[in-house]
Amino acid sequence: MIGMFSHCEKFVSQLDLSNFNTKNVTNMSGIFYDCINLKELNLTNFDTRNVVNMSYMFYDCKRLENLYISTFKTKNLIYAEGIFHGCQKNLIDSNVSIFKKFGYNALIKEYTQENKQ
């Protein structure tokens, strides 16, 4: 699923993927990277038990106001750098507890050349 919907400028403002089967997915990095027009995203039934990488998942989703991820399981998650970089502060604050083991700064970390290595 790496970058599956990235750069989706033409997406409507709402996207409901609550019935998407993700039980075997291990890498969701950049899946919604730069989806600048997305305002609402429903991922309530995403099975994230096996996911180890969510880095830059919502990177630069600048207009995203409603994100439904309260059911995310992050026990096996290793990478979450920059997951909310460029997002609205209230969106970050309301979802940061799910990723508490990474710390706030890691979740909004800048994406730089050295992070690509």
N, C-alpha and C positions, 0 to 999 in steps of 0.2 A: 504494500500500500504506500510505499515511499512516494511522496509528492503526487499522489493520485489526483487530487483536485487543485493542485497548486496553480497559481496565476489564473484563477477562474474569474476574471473581471466581468464576464458576461453572466455569471450566476445571478439568479433572482435574489432578493434580499433574504429569503428564508430557504433553509434546506433541512429536510427531515430525513435523517439516515437511521432512525431508531430501529428499523428492521433489517439493517445491514448485518450480514453474518461475518463476524470478526474473530471467532473463537480460535482460529489457528494463526492469527497474525502476531508477529513478534516485533515488527518495525513499522511504526506510524509516523516516522519523522517527516516533517514538512508536508503532511497530507493536505492541509489547508493553507499552506504558505502563500502569502500575498493575495488572499481572497478579499480584496479591498472593499467590495460592495456588499459582502455578506453581513447581515444584521442579526440574524437568528439562526442558531444551529442546534438541532436536537440529536444528541448522541446517547440518549438514555439507555438504550439496550446494547451499546457497544460492549462486547466482552473483551476486556483488556487484561485478563489474568495472565496471559502469556507474553504481553508486550514488555520489551526491555528498552525500547527507544521511542520517545515521544519528542525528541528535540525539534524545536522550531515548528511544532505542529500547528500553532495558530499565529505564526510570525506575520506581523504587519496586517493583521485582520483589523484594520483601523476603525471600522464602523460596527464591528461585532458588539452587540449590546446584551443579547440573551444567549447564553451558552449552557446547555443542559448536559452536565457530565457528572452529576452527583453519584452515579452508580459506578464510576471508574474504580477499578481495583489496581492499585499501584505497588503491590507487594514485590513484584519481580522487576519493576522499573529501575533501570540503571541510569539512563540518559534522559534529561528533561531540560537541558540548557536552552535558553531563549524561547521556551514554549509560548510565552505571552509577550514577547518583545514587540513593541509597537501597538499593543492593544490598549484599550481604555483602562484607566486605573481602577474604576469600579468593577470592571470585569475581572481583573487580576485579583483584587482584594476578595471578591466573593468566591473565587475558586482556588485560591492559594493553599487552603488547608488540605486539599486532596494530595498536594505535592509537598507537604511540609518538610519531609526529610531532605529536600534539596535547598531550602532557604530561598527567600524572596529574591535576592540578587541573581541567583542562578537562573531563575525563571524568566527574567527579563534581560538577561545577558546579551550584549551586542554580538552580532554574528560577524566575526572578522576572519581574515585569511588564516590566522594561526589556529582558529577553531576547526578549520576544515581538515587539519592533519590528524 
